[in-house]
Structures are given as structure tokens and as C-alpha cells.
């Protein structure tokens, strides 16, 4: 009888720890989600401008500003390490795009289009991950 009670107690204790761990996960954050949506939408809107004679540096700077803002917002949210890593990786992609433009003064049409599509795809994946969080 004592063994049965001890076994049941241990089982309840372990399942209780799992419940407590799940409560420590970050909840859905509208600001975090919104910042990813803004970056993704901007990348979609400016992609057609890659076909112009020169891609305007102001567009690159605005993209970089949105990315930096998104990264800075998510960076210290508690219990949010998975999203922080995804946002950090996306921010690095944007920084690569800006660095290429900064060093060369221009980017090719293909590079521009492919990099913006990569940014848009990454942002969509992050958006899906954030959107699936508990509300």
C-alpha cells in the first residue's frame, strides 16, 4: 500500500513539474508579432523595386530599422529563447543585405530580389511560430 501511494505521489509530482514548465513558456505577444509582420510586409512591398536601375538606400535603411527594432524588442523577453534565436538569425540576414550595399554602394537585381525573398520567408516562419503561442 505504501509503495502504491509513493508511486502515485511520484507520478503526480513529475506531471506537476511538466505543467509548471509549460506555464513558463512565453505567451503570445502582439507587439512581437506585429514587428515581424511589419518587417515581412516591408520586404514584400519593396521587392519589386529591385528591378529598377538602382535600389534606393533609404529602402535598405528602413528595412534595417524595422529589423533592429524587432530584434531589440524580442531580445530580453523572458522565457522566449526560441523566438529570440529566430529573430536574431533574421536580423543577421538583414545586416548582411545592408553590409553588401554599404561596401559596394549597390546590389544586383538578382541579389536584391533573392535576399528580400529570404527575409520574407524567414519572417513568415517566425510569424507562424509566434502565432502558435498560447494566448
TIMI-2910 file (N, C-alpha, C, CB; in pm, 1 decimal, decimal comma, always signed):
<rs>
+----------+----------+----------+----------+----------+----------+----------+----------+----------+----------+----------+----------+------+
!      n_x !      n_y !      n_z !     ca_x !     ca_y !     ca_z !      c_x !      c_y !      c_z !     cb_x !     cb_y !     cb_z ! resn !
+----------+----------+----------+----------+----------+----------+----------+----------+----------+----------+----------+----------+------+
!    +82,1 !   -119,9 !     +0,0 !     +0,0 !     +0,0 !     +0,0 !    +86,3 !   +125,9 !     +0,0 !    -93,3 !     +0,0 !   +120,5 !  Unk !
!   +192,8 !   +124,0 !    +81,5 !   +281,2 !   +240,0 !    +87,9 !   +352,6 !   +261,2 !    -45,5 !   +383,9 !   +222,9 !   +201,0 !  Unk !
!   +389,7 !   +147,2 !   -109,1 !   +456,7 !   +158,2 !   -238,5 !   +363,0 !   +217,4 !   -342,7 !   +507,4 !    +21,1 !   -284,7 !  Unk !
!   +238,6 !   +179,9 !   -340,0 !   +140,1 !   +231,3 !   -434,5 !   +121,1 !   +380,9 !   -414,9 !     +6,1 !   +157,9 !   -418,5 !  Unk !
!   +108,1 !   +422,3 !   -290,5 !    +91,0 !   +564,9 !   -260,4 !   +215,8 !   +642,4 !   -302,6 !    +62,4 !   +586,3 !   -109,1 !  Unk !
!   +333,4 !   +585,6 !   -276,6 !   +457,9 !   +651,9 !   -314,7 !   +468,8 !   +663,6 !   -466,6 !   +578,9 !   +575,5 !   -258,6 !  Unk !
!   +430,9 !   +558,3 !   -538,6 !   +436,7 !   +559,1 !   -684,8 !   +341,8 !   +664,0 !   -742,0 !   +402,3 !   +420,0 !   -741,0 !  Unk !
!   +220,2 !   +668,4 !   -689,2 !   +121,6 !   +766,8 !   -735,3 !   +169,5 !   +908,1 !   -703,6 !    -16,4 !   +740,9 !   -669,9 !  Unk !
!   +228,5 !   +927,3 !   -587,0 !   +278,9 !  +1059,3 !   -548,3 !   +389,8 !  +1105,9 !   -641,1 !   +329,5 !  +1056,8 !   -404,6 !  Unk !
!   +480,6 !  +1014,2 !   -673,4 !   +590,1 !  +1049,3 !   -764,4 !   +535,1 !  +1083,1 !   -902,7 !   +692,2 !   +933,6 !   -774,2 !  Unk !
!   +439,0 !  +1005,3 !   -950,4 !   +379,7 !  +1030,7 !  -1081,7 !   +312,4 !  +1167,7 !  -1085,6 !   +278,1 !   +920,9 !  -1116,8 !  Unk !
!   +238,6 !  +1200,9 !   -981,0 !   +172,3 !  +1331,5 !   -974,5 !   +274,0 !  +1444,8 !   -964,6 !    +76,5 !  +1336,7 !   -855,0 !  Unk !
!   +379,3 !  +1421,6 !   -888,9 !   +482,4 !  +1522,4 !   -873,5 !   +550,8 !  +1550,4 !  -1007,6 !   +585,3 !  +1477,9 !   -768,8 !  Unk !
!   +584,1 !  +1445,1 !  -1080,9 !   +650,3 !  +1463,4 !  -1209,8 !   +558,6 !  +1529,7 !  -1311,8 !   +698,5 !  +1329,7 !  -1263,2 !  Unk !
!   +433,6 !  +1490,0 !  -1314,4 !   +341,5 !  +1553,1 !  -1409,2 !   +315,0 !  +1697,9 !  -1370,1 !   +209,1 !  +1475,1 !  -1416,1 !  Unk !
!   +316,9 !  +1726,2 !  -1240,5 !   +301,0 !  +1864,2 !  -1193,5 !   +416,0 !  +1951,6 !  -1238,8 !   +290,2 !  +1868,0 !  -1041,7 !  Unk !
!   +538,0 !  +1898,1 !  -1241,1 !   +655,0 !  +1973,2 !  -1288,1 !   +641,5 !  +2006,7 !  -1436,1 !   +784,4 !  +1893,1 !  -1263,4 !  Unk !
!   +586,7 !  +1914,3 !  -1511,8 !   +566,7 !  +1938,1 !  -1654,5 !   +467,8 !  +2051,5 !  -1675,7 !   +517,4 !  +1810,5 !  -1724,6 !  Unk !
!   +362,2 !  +2052,3 !  -1598,3 !   +263,1 !  +2159,7 !  -1608,2 !   +326,3 !  +2293,0 !  -1572,0 !   +142,4 !  +2131,4 !  -1516,9 !  Unk !
!   +406,3 !  +2295,3 !  -1467,3 !   +472,3 !  +2419,1 !  -1427,4 !   +569,7 !  +2466,7 !  -1534,3 !   +545,3 !  +2399,9 !  -1295,1 !  Unk !
!   +641,6 !  +2374,9 !  -1598,0 !   +734,3 !  +2412,8 !  -1704,6 !   +658,5 !  +2474,3 !  -1822,2 !   +815,7 !  +2290,4 !  -1751,6 !  Unk !
!   +543,7 !  +2417,8 !  -1855,4 !   +468,0 !  +2471,4 !  -1968,2 !   +414,8 !  +2611,0 !  -1938,2 !   +352,6 !  +2378,2 !  -2003,5 !  Unk !
!   +392,9 !  +2641,9 !  -1812,8 !   +347,1 !  +2775,2 !  -1776,5 !   +458,6 !  +2879,0 !  -1791,1 !   +294,1 !  +2775,0 !  -1633,7 !  Unk !
!   +583,9 !  +2834,3 !  -1791,7 !   +696,7 !  +2925,5 !  -1802,7 !   +724,5 !  +2967,0 !  -1947,0 !   +819,9 !  +2861,7 !  -1743,4 !  Unk !
!   +657,4 !  +2906,6 !  -2043,1 !   +677,0 !  +2943,8 !  -2182,9 !   +619,7 !  +3082,8 !  -2207,2 !   +611,0 !  +2840,4 !  -2277,5 !  Unk !
!   +679,7 !  +3154,2 !  -2298,9 !   +631,2 !  +3287,9 !  -2332,3 !   +493,0 !  +3278,8 !  -2394,7 !   +728,8 !  +3359,5 !  -2427,7 !  Unk !
!   +411,3 !  +3373,4 !  -2362,3 !   +277,3 !  +3382,5 !  -2418,7 !   +282,8 !  +3462,7 !  -2548,9 !   +178,7 !  +3447,7 !  -2317,4 !  Unk !
!   +174,8 !  +3459,5 !  -2622,7 !   +163,3 !  +3537,6 !  -2745,0 !   +178,8 !  +3685,3 !  -2712,0 !    +28,2 !  +3511,0 !  -2815,4 !  Unk !
!   +259,9 !  +3753,6 !  -2788,7 !   +286,9 !  +3895,5 !  -2766,2 !   +251,5 !  +3970,6 !  -2894,0 !   +437,0 !  +3920,1 !  -2725,3 !  Unk !
!   +150,5 !  +4055,7 !  -2888,2 !   +104,7 !  +4126,1 !  -3008,1 !   +211,3 !  +4219,6 !  -3064,8 !    -20,9 !  +4205,1 !  -2976,8 !  Unk !
!   +290,6 !  +4281,2 !  -2978,8 !   +395,5 !  +4371,4 !  -3027,4 !   +504,6 !  +4294,4 !  -3101,7 !   +457,0 !  +4449,9 !  -2910,4 !  Unk !
!   +543,0 !  +4181,3 !  -3045,8 !   +644,6 !  +4097,5 !  -3109,0 !   +594,5 !  +4049,1 !  -3245,3 !   +680,6 !  +3976,8 !  -3018,2 !  Unk !
!   +470,1 !  +4000,5 !  -3246,9 !   +409,6 !  +3952,4 !  -3370,7 !   +400,1 !  +4065,7 !  -3472,6 !   +270,0 !  +3892,8 !  -3343,2 !  Unk !
!   +357,0 !  +4182,3 !  -3427,3 !   +342,4 !  +4298,2 !  -3515,2 !   +473,1 !  +4342,6 !  -3577,8 !   +283,0 !  +4412,3 !  -3439,2 !  Unk !
!   +582,2 !  +4336,2 !  -3500,2 !   +711,0 !  +4378,7 !  -3554,8 !   +758,2 !  +4284,1 !  -3664,8 !   +816,0 !  +4386,7 !  -3443,7 !  Unk !
!   +728,5 !  +4156,1 !  -3650,6 !   +765,2 !  +4059,3 !  -3755,1 !   +678,0 !  +4080,3 !  -3879,0 !   +750,5 !  +3913,5 !  -3702,7 !  Unk !
!   +550,3 !  +4106,9 !  -3857,3 !   +459,0 !  +4133,8 !  -3969,5 !   +505,0 !  +4258,0 !  -4046,0 !   +313,1 !  +4152,7 !  -3918,6 !  Unk !
!   +545,0 !  +4362,6 !  -3973,4 !   +591,3 !  +4485,0 !  -4038,5 !   +713,1 !  +4458,3 !  -4126,1 !   +624,5 !  +4591,6 !  -3933,9 !  Unk !
!   +808,7 !  +4384,1 !  -4073,1 !   +930,4 !  +4354,3 !  -4148,7 !   +897,6 !  +4269,0 !  -4271,9 !  +1033,4 !  +4281,7 !  -4058,9 !  Unk !
!   +815,7 !  +4167,6 !  -4252,8 !   +778,5 !  +4080,4 !  -4364,9 !   +704,1 !  +4159,3 !  -4473,0 !   +691,2 !  +3963,0 !  -4315,2 !  Unk !
!   +609,1 !  +4240,4 !  -4432,0 !   +531,2 !  +4319,9 !  -4526,9 !   +619,5 !  +4417,2 !  -4603,1 !   +420,6 !  +4395,9 !  -4454,5 !  Unk !
!   +711,8 !  +4480,4 !  -4533,1 !   +801,5 !  +4575,5 !  -4597,9 !   +888,2 !  +4505,2 !  -4702,0 !   +889,8 !  +4646,0 !  -4493,6 !  Unk !
!   +940,1 !  +4388,6 !  -4668,0 !  +1021,3 !  +4312,6 !  -4763,7 !   +939,6 !  +4277,7 !  -4888,0 !  +1076,0 !  +4184,0 !  -4698,1 !  Unk !
!   +812,3 !  +4242,7 !  -4868,8 !   +726,4 !  +4210,2 !  -4982,6 !   +702,1 !  +4332,9 !  -5070,4 !   +592,8 !  +4153,3 !  -4933,8 !  Unk !
!   +679,9 !  +4446,8 !  -5006,2 !   +645,6 !  +4568,9 !  -5079,6 !   +764,3 !  +4623,1 !  -5158,9 !   +595,1 !  +4675,7 !  -4983,0 !  Unk !
!   +884,2 !  +4613,7 !  -5103,0 !   +999,5 !  +4673,7 !  -5171,5 !  +1065,9 !  +4580,1 !  -5273,4 !  +1102,2 !  +4716,5 !  -5069,1 !  Unk !
!  +1031,3 !  +4453,0 !  -5274,1 !  +1093,4 !  +4358,8 !  -5367,9 !  +1081,3 !  +4403,5 !  -5514,1 !  +1030,4 !  +4221,6 !  -5351,7 !  Unk !
!   +967,4 !  +4454,8 !  -5560,1 !   +960,3 !  +4499,7 !  -5699,6 !  +1059,3 !  +4612,6 !  -5733,8 !   +820,0 !  +4546,1 !  -5729,8 !  Unk !
!  +1103,1 !  +4687,9 !  -5634,7 !  +1197,8 !  +4796,4 !  -5659,3 !  +1337,1 !  +4745,1 !  -5693,6 !  +1205,3 !  +4886,7 !  -5538,4 !  Unk !
!  +1361,3 !  +4616,9 !  -5673,4 !  +1490,5 !  +4557,9 !  -5710,5 !  +1513,5 !  +4565,7 !  -5861,0 !  +1498,1 !  +4411,8 !  -5664,1 !  Unk !
!  +1406,6 !  +4571,3 !  -5938,5 !  +1417,6 !  +4573,2 !  -6084,0 !  +1447,5 !  +4711,5 !  -6140,3 !  +1290,9 !  +4521,2 !  -6144,7 !  Unk !
!  +1446,6 !  +4813,8 !  -6054,9 !  +1479,4 !  +4948,8 !  -6102,2 !  +1630,5 !  +4961,5 !  -6121,4 !  +1427,8 !  +5056,5 !  -6002,3 !  Unk !
!  +1670,8 !  +5070,5 !  -6184,1 !  +1811,9 !  +5093,2 !  -6214,6 !  +1899,4 !  +5080,5 !  -6089,9 !  +1830,6 !  +5231,1 !  -6277,4 !  Unk !
!  +1857,8 !  +5141,6 !  -5981,8 !  +1932,3 !  +5128,2 !  -5855,6 !  +1833,0 !  +5118,9 !  -5740,2 !  +2030,5 !  +5248,8 !  -5834,7 !  Unk !
!  +1862,1 !  +5029,1 !  -5648,6 !  +1777,2 !  +5008,6 !  -5531,8 !  +1810,7 !  +5118,3 !  -5432,1 !  +1797,6 !  +4865,6 !  -5469,2 !  Unk !
!  +1712,9 !  +5197,1 !  -5394,5 !  +1732,6 !  +5314,5 !  -5309,4 !  +1783,7 !  +5275,2 !  -5170,7 !  +1601,9 !  +5393,0 !  -5296,6 !  Unk !
!  +1887,1 !  +5342,0 !  -5126,4 !  +1947,8 !  +5313,7 !  -4996,3 !  +1849,6 !  +5339,7 !  -4882,0 !  +2073,9 !  +5398,4 !  -4977,3 !  Unk !
!  +1757,0 !  +5432,6 !  -4900,4 !  +1656,5 !  +5458,7 !  -4796,2 !  +1571,7 !  +5335,1 !  -4768,8 !  +1566,1 !  +5575,8 !  -4837,1 !  Unk !
!  +1546,3 !  +5255,4 !  -4871,9 !  +1469,9 !  +5131,8 !  -4853,1 !  +1549,5 !  +5032,1 !  -4768,4 !  +1433,6 !  +5069,2 !  -4989,9 !  Unk !
!  +1678,9 !  +5026,2 !  -4792,7 !  +1766,4 !  +4938,2 !  -4714,6 !  +1768,6 !  +4983,7 !  -4568,1 !  +1910,6 !  +4937,3 !  -4773,9 !  Unk !
!  +1780,6 !  +5113,6 !  -4547,6 !  +1786,1 !  +5167,3 !  -4410,9 !  +1654,0 !  +5143,7 !  -4336,2 !  +1818,5 !  +5318,1 !  -4414,2 !  Unk !
!  +1542,9 !  +5158,2 !  -4404,2 !  +1413,5 !  +5133,6 !  -4340,2 !  +1398,9 !  +4986,4 !  -4303,7 !  +1298,2 !  +5177,1 !  -4432,4 !  Unk !
!  +1441,5 !  +4898,9 !  -4391,7 !  +1439,6 !  +4755,7 !  -4364,0 !  +1527,4 !  +4724,6 !  -4242,5 !  +1487,4 !  +4675,6 !  -4487,6 !  Unk !
!  +1645,1 !  +4784,4 !  -4239,1 !  +1737,2 !  +4763,9 !  -4126,6 !  +1677,7 !  +4818,4 !  -3996,8 !  +1872,9 !  +4831,4 !  -4154,9 !  Unk !
!  +1609,4 !  +4932,3 !  -4004,3 !  +1547,5 !  +4989,9 !  -3884,8 !  +1437,3 !  +4898,2 !  -3830,8 !  +1489,9 !  +5129,4 !  -3916,3 !  Unk !
!  +1354,9 !  +4845,0 !  -3918,7 !  +1249,1 !  +4752,8 !  -3875,7 !  +1308,3 !  +4626,8 !  -3812,3 !  +1159,4 !  +4714,6 !  -3995,0 !  Unk !
!  +1414,8 !  +4576,9 !  -3871,8 !  +1480,4 !  +4457,3 !  -3819,6 !  +1543,6 !  +4483,5 !  -3683,0 !  +1586,7 !  +4408,2 !  -3918,0 !  Unk !
!  +1610,3 !  +4596,4 !  -3669,7 !  +1673,8 !  +4632,0 !  -3542,3 !  +1568,9 !  +4650,3 !  -3433,3 !  +1757,6 !  +4760,5 !  -3557,4 !  Unk !
!  +1461,3 !  +4715,4 !  -3466,9 !  +1352,5 !  +4735,9 !  -3371,0 !  +1292,9 !  +4602,1 !  -3327,2 !  +1243,1 !  +4825,3 !  -3432,1 !  Unk !
!  +1271,3 !  +4511,9 !  -3422,8 !  +1217,2 !  +4379,7 !  -3392,4 !  +1312,6 !  +4303,1 !  -3300,6 !  +1192,0 !  +4300,2 !  -3522,4 !  Unk !
!  +1441,2 !  +4305,8 !  -3333,5 !  +1541,4 !  +4235,0 !  -3253,5 !  +1551,4 !  +4294,0 !  -3112,6 !  +1678,5 !  +4240,4 !  -3322,8 !  Unk !
!  +1556,3 !  +4425,4 !  -3103,5 !  +1567,1 !  +4489,1 !  -2972,2 !  +1445,6 !  +4461,3 !  -2884,3 !  +1585,1 !  +4638,8 !  -2988,6 !  Unk !
!  +1328,1 !  +4455,2 !  -2944,4 !  +1207,3 !  +4426,8 !  -2866,5 !  +1209,7 !  +4284,2 !  -2811,2 !  +1081,9 !  +4447,8 !  -2952,9 !  Unk !
!  +1243,5 !  +4188,3 !  -2895,3 !  +1236,0 !  +4047,1 !  -2856,1 !  +1353,7 !  +4002,7 !  -2769,6 !  +1229,2 !  +3960,1 !  -2979,3 !  Unk !
!  +1461,9 !  +4075,2 !  -2775,3 !  +1588,9 !  +4031,9 !  -2718,8 !  +1583,0 !  +3991,3 !  -2571,4 !  +1688,0 !  +4140,2 !  -2734,8 !  Unk !
!  +1510,1 !  +4061,4 !  -2488,6 !  +1512,0 !  +4033,6 !  -2345,1 !  +1376,5 !  +3988,6 !  -2290,0 !  +1557,7 !  +4156,0 !  -2271,0 !  Unk !
!  +1286,1 !  +3944,1 !  -2377,1 !  +1158,9 !  +3891,5 !  -2328,1 !  +1184,6 !  +3760,7 !  -2253,9 !  +1058,2 !  +3870,0 !  -2445,1 !  Unk !
!  +1128,2 !  +3745,1 !  -2135,2 !  +1154,7 !  +3623,7 !  -2056,7 !  +1092,5 !  +3499,3 !  -2119,6 !  +1101,8 !  +3640,7 !  -1914,8 !  Unk !
!  +1160,8 !  +3386,8 !  -2100,7 !  +1112,7 !  +3256,2 !  -2147,1 !  +1081,2 !  +3255,6 !  -2296,3 !   +989,0 !  +3215,7 !  -2069,0 !  Unk !
!  +1166,0 !  +3321,0 !  -2373,1 !  +1138,1 !  +3339,9 !  -2514,9 !  +1260,4 !  +3306,5 !  -2600,7 !  +1093,1 !  +3483,6 !  -2541,1 !  Unk !
!  +1344,5 !  +3217,1 !  -2551,7 !  +1472,5 !  +3191,7 !  -2618,0 !  +1457,4 !  +3140,2 !  -2761,2 !  +1552,2 !  +3092,5 !  -2537,5 !  Unk !
!  +1354,6 !  +3060,2 !  -2788,0 !  +1337,1 !  +3007,7 !  -2923,6 !  +1309,1 !  +3119,8 !  -3023,2 !  +1223,2 !  +2905,3 !  -2926,6 !  Unk !
!  +1221,3 !  +3209,9 !  -2987,2 !  +1189,1 !  +3321,3 !  -3075,8 !  +1306,9 !  +3416,9 !  -3087,5 !  +1065,5 !  +3395,8 !  -3025,3 !  Unk !
!  +1377,5 !  +3438,5 !  -2978,3 !  +1493,4 !  +3527,7 !  -2980,9 !  +1596,6 !  +3477,0 !  -3080,6 !  +1556,0 !  +3540,0 !  -2840,6 !  Unk !
!  +1621,0 !  +3347,1 !  -3082,7 !  +1717,8 !  +3289,8 !  -3176,9 !  +1672,5 !  +3307,7 !  -3321,6 !  +1739,1 !  +3141,2 !  -3147,2 !  Unk !
!  +1544,2 !  +3288,3 !  -3348,2 !  +1493,3 !  +3305,3 !  -3484,3 !  +1503,1 !  +3451,2 !  -3528,1 !  +1347,7 !  +3257,0 !  -3493,6 !  Unk !
!  +1466,6 !  +3542,0 !  -3438,7 !  +1471,4 !  +3684,8 !  -3469,3 !  +1616,5 !  +3729,3 !  -3490,9 !  +1405,7 !  +3767,1 !  -3355,4 !  Unk !
!  +1706,1 !  +3676,0 !  -3410,5 !  +1847,9 !  +3709,1 !  -3425,7 !  +1899,3 !  +3665,2 !  -3562,9 !  +1931,0 !  +3642,9 !  -3313,9 !  Unk !
!  +1862,6 !  +3545,1 !  -3604,8 !  +1904,7 !  +3495,2 !  -3736,0 !  +1848,5 !  +3582,0 !  -3848,4 !  +1859,9 !  +3349,5 !  -3754,7 !  Unk !
!  +1723,8 !  +3623,3 !  -3836,2 !  +1663,5 !  +3710,7 !  -3937,1 !  +1733,6 !  +3846,4 !  -3940,0 !  +1513,0 !  +3729,3 !  -3909,3 !  Unk !
!  +1764,0 !  +3898,9 !  -3824,0 !  +1833,5 !  +4027,7 !  -3816,1 !  +1971,0 !  +4018,5 !  -3883,2 !  +1848,5 !  +4072,4 !  -3668,4 !  Unk !
!  +2037,7 !  +3905,7 !  -3868,2 !  +2168,3 !  +3887,0 !  -3932,6 !  +2156,6 !  +3885,6 !  -4085,4 !  +2232,7 !  +3756,6 !  -3884,2 !  Unk !
!  +2048,1 !  +3829,7 !  -4136,5 !  +2024,7 !  +3830,2 !  -4281,4 !  +2007,9 !  +3974,0 !  -4330,8 !  +1899,2 !  +3745,3 !  -4317,3 !  Unk !
!  +1930,3 !  +4052,2 !  -4256,7 !  +1910,2 !  +4193,1 !  -4293,8 !  +2042,7 !  +4268,9 !  -4285,7 !  +1804,0 !  +4259,8 !  -4201,5 !  Unk !
!  +2121,6 !  +4241,5 !  -4184,1 !  +2251,3 !  +4307,9 !  -4170,2 !  +2344,4 !  +4272,4 !  -4286,4 !  +2316,6 !  +4269,4 !  -4036,7 !  Unk !
!  +2339,4 !  +4148,9 !  -4333,1 !  +2419,7 !  +4107,8 !  -4449,0 !  +2380,0 !  +4187,8 !  -4573,0 !  +2403,1 !  +3956,5 !  -4475,8 !  Unk !
!  +2250,4 !  +4205,4 !  -4591,3 !  +2199,5 !  +4280,8 !  -4704,9 !  +2248,9 !  +4425,4 !  -4698,2 !  +2045,1 !  +4276,1 !  -4708,5 !  Unk !
!  +2237,4 !  +4485,9 !  -4582,3 !  +2282,3 !  +4624,1 !  -4563,2 !  +2434,1 !  +4634,4 !  -4581,7 !  +2241,9 !  +4675,2 !  -4422,8 !  Unk !
!  +2508,7 !  +4539,9 !  -4526,8 !  +2654,8 !  +4542,7 !  -4538,1 !  +2699,2 !  +4533,4 !  -4683,7 !  +2716,9 !  +4428,3 !  -4457,0 !  Unk !
!  +2632,9 !  +4450,2 !  -4760,7 !  +2665,4 !  +4436,7 !  -4903,3 !  +2642,2 !  +4569,9 !  -4974,1 !  +2580,1 !  +4324,2 !  -4969,5 !  Unk !
!  +2532,8 !  +4634,2 !  -4942,8 !  +2501,0 !  +4764,0 !  -5002,7 !  +2601,7 !  +4869,2 !  -4956,4 !  +2356,7 !  +4807,4 !  -4966,2 !  Unk !
!  +2638,6 !  +4866,1 !  -4827,2 !  +2732,8 !  +4963,5 !  -4772,2 !  +2870,7 !  +4951,5 !  -4835,4 !  +2743,7 !  +4946,4 !  -4622,0 !  Unk !
!  +2916,9 !  +4829,6 !  -4858,7 !  +3052,4 !  +4810,3 !  -4910,7 !  +3061,3 !  +4834,7 !  -5061,2 !  +3100,1 !  +4670,2 !  -4879,1 !  Unk !
!  +2956,1 !  +4802,6 !  -5134,2 !  +2961,2 !  +4815,7 !  -5279,7 !  +2887,1 !  +4938,0 !  -5332,6 !  +2904,4 !  +4692,6 !  -5343,1 !  Unk !
!  +2797,6 !  +4994,3 !  -5252,1 !  +2719,8 !  +5108,7 !  -5296,6 !  +2600,0 !  +5072,3 !  -5382,4 !  +2807,1 !  +5201,2 !  -5371,9 !  Unk !
!  +2588,9 !  +4945,6 !  -5419,0 !  +2475,6 !  +4896,1 !  -5496,9 !  +2469,6 !  +4744,5 !  -5480,3 !  +2488,1 !  +4936,2 !  -5648,5 !  Unk !
!  +2358,1 !  +4686,5 !  -5518,6 !  +2344,9 !  +4540,7 !  -5521,9 !  +2279,6 !  +4504,7 !  -5655,0 !  +2260,4 !  +4486,3 !  -5399,0 !  Unk !
!  +2309,4 !  +4386,0 !  -5703,8 !  +2249,0 !  +4343,3 !  -5830,1 !  +2100,1 !  +4316,5 !  -5810,0 !  +2319,9 !  +4216,8 !  -5885,0 !  Unk !
!  +2028,5 !  +4320,1 !  -5920,2 !  +1883,9 !  +4294,8 !  -5914,8 !  +1853,9 !  +4156,9 !  -5856,9 !  +1822,3 !  +4307,3 !  -6054,8 !  Unk !
!  +1929,4 !  +4056,3 !  -5901,7 !  +1906,2 !  +3920,0 !  -5853,5 !  +1937,8 !  +3906,8 !  -5704,7 !  +1990,4 !  +3820,6 !  -5933,5 !  Unk !
!  +2051,6 !  +3962,9 !  -5662,8 !  +2087,4 !  +3956,1 !  -5520,4 !  +1979,6 !  +4024,0 !  -5435,5 !  +2225,8 !  +4022,8 !  -5495,2 !  Unk !
!  +1937,5 !  +4139,5 !  -5478,5 !  +1834,5 !  +4214,9 !  -5407,1 !  +1706,4 !  +4132,7 !  -5393,1 !  +1804,9 !  +4347,1 !  -5479,8 !  Unk !
!  +1659,0 !  +4079,7 !  -5503,4 !  +1534,9 !  +4003,3 !  -5503,2 !  +1546,5 !  +3876,8 !  -5417,0 !  +1496,4 !  +3966,0 !  -5646,4 !  Unk !
!  +1657,0 !  +3804,5 !  -5432,4 !  +1674,8 !  +3680,7 !  -5355,6 !  +1689,1 !  +3707,3 !  -5206,1 !  +1796,9 !  +3605,1 !  -5405,7 !  Unk !
!  +1760,0 !  +3812,1 !  -5170,6 !  +1779,7 !  +3843,9 !  -5029,1 !  +1647,1 !  +3888,2 !  -4965,4 !  +1887,4 !  +3954,7 !  -5012,9 !  Unk !
!  +1571,0 !  +3968,1 !  -5036,4 !  +1440,8 !  +4011,2 !  -4982,2 !  +1344,1 !  +3893,7 !  -4972,1 !  +1379,5 !  +4122,2 !  -5070,3 !  Unk !
!  +1349,2 !  +3801,2 !  -5066,3 !  +1265,4 !  +3681,7 !  -5056,9 !  +1307,6 !  +3595,5 !  -4938,6 !  +1272,6 !  +3600,4 !  -5186,9 !  Unk !
!  +1438,2 !  +3586,4 !  -4914,0 !  +1487,7 !  +3512,6 !  -4797,7 !  +1439,6 !  +3577,9 !  -4668,1 !  +1641,8 !  +3505,3 !  -4799,8 !  Unk !
!  +1443,3 !  +3708,5 !  -4662,0 !  +1394,7 !  +3782,0 !  -4544,6 !  +1245,8 !  +3756,9 !  -4525,5 !  +1422,2 !  +3933,9 !  -4559,2 !  Unk !
!  +1170,5 !  +3762,5 !  -4634,1 !  +1025,5 !  +3741,5 !  -4625,8 !   +992,9 !  +3599,8 !  -4579,1 !   +959,7 !  +3768,2 !  -4761,9 !  Unk !
!  +1062,2 !  +3499,7 !  -4631,2 !  +1037,0 !  +3360,8 !  -4590,7 !  +1071,5 !  +3338,9 !  -4443,3 !  +1118,2 !  +3263,8 !  -4678,6 !  Unk !
!  +1183,9 !  +3392,4 !  -4400,7 !  +1224,3 !  +3377,7 !  -4260,8 !  +1124,2 !  +3445,8 !  -4168,0 !  +1364,8 !  +3435,9 !  -4238,9 !  Unk !
!  +1081,0 !  +3564,6 !  -4206,5 !   +982,8 !  +3637,2 !  -4125,1 !   +850,7 !  +3560,0 !  -4118,8 !   +959,3 !  +3779,1 !  -4182,3 !  Unk !
!   +812,5 !  +3497,3 !  -4228,9 !   +687,6 !  +3418,4 !  -4229,4 !   +698,3 !  +3301,5 !  -4131,5 !   +656,3 !  +3365,6 !  -4372,6 !  Unk !
!   +812,8 !  +3234,2 !  -4129,2 !   +831,7 !  +3122,5 !  -4035,7 !   +826,5 !  +3170,7 !  -3890,6 !   +966,0 !  +3051,7 !  -4063,0 !  Unk !
!   +887,4 !  +3283,2 !  -3864,6 !   +883,6 !  +3339,3 !  -3729,1 !   +740,6 !  +3378,5 !  -3693,3 !   +978,0 !  +3462,1 !  -3717,3 !  Unk !
!   +672,2 !  +3436,9 !  -3788,3 !   +532,5 !  +3475,7 !  -3766,8 !   +447,9 !  +3353,5 !  -3732,3 !   +475,9 !  +3546,4 !  -3891,8 !  Unk !
!   +468,8 !  +3243,3 !  -3801,3 !   +395,4 !  +3119,9 !  -3772,0 !   +428,1 !  +3069,2 !  -3632,1 !   +427,9 !  +3011,8 !  -3876,2 !  Unk !
!   +555,5 !  +3076,9 !  -3593,5 !   +595,5 !  +3029,8 !  -3460,9 !   +536,3 !  +3116,8 !  -3350,6 !   +747,8 !  +3027,3 !  -3449,2 !  Unk !
!   +542,2 !  +3246,0 !  -3367,9 !   +485,9 !  +3336,7 !  -3267,0 !   +334,6 !  +3323,0 !  -3262,3 !   +525,1 !  +3483,1 !  -3296,7 !  Unk !
!   +273,8 !  +3310,5 !  -3379,1 !   +128,1 !  +3299,1 !  -3385,0 !    +73,6 !  +3173,3 !  -3320,3 !    +83,5 !  +3303,7 !  -3526,6 !  Unk !
!   +156,9 !  +3070,3 !  -3307,3 !   +109,6 !  +2945,8 !  -3248,1 !   +125,8 !  +2942,8 !  -3096,1 !   +183,1 !  +2829,3 !  -3309,2 !  Unk !
!   +178,9 !  +3048,4 !  -3038,1 !   +194,9 !  +3052,5 !  -2892,8 !    +59,7 !  +3064,0 !  -2823,7 !   +285,1 !  +3169,4 !  -2852,0 !  Unk !
!    +54,9 !  +3018,6 !  -2700,3 !    -69,3 !  +3031,1 !  -2621,7 !   -104,4 !  +3177,6 !  -2602,5 !    -55,3 !  +2961,2 !  -2484,1 !  Unk !
!   -232,3 !  +3202,2 !  -2602,6 !   -279,5 !  +3339,9 !  -2583,4 !   -336,5 !  +3356,4 !  -2445,4 !   -384,5 !  +3377,6 !  -2688,3 !  Unk !
+----------+----------+----------+----------+----------+----------+----------+----------+----------+----------+----------+----------+------+
</rs>
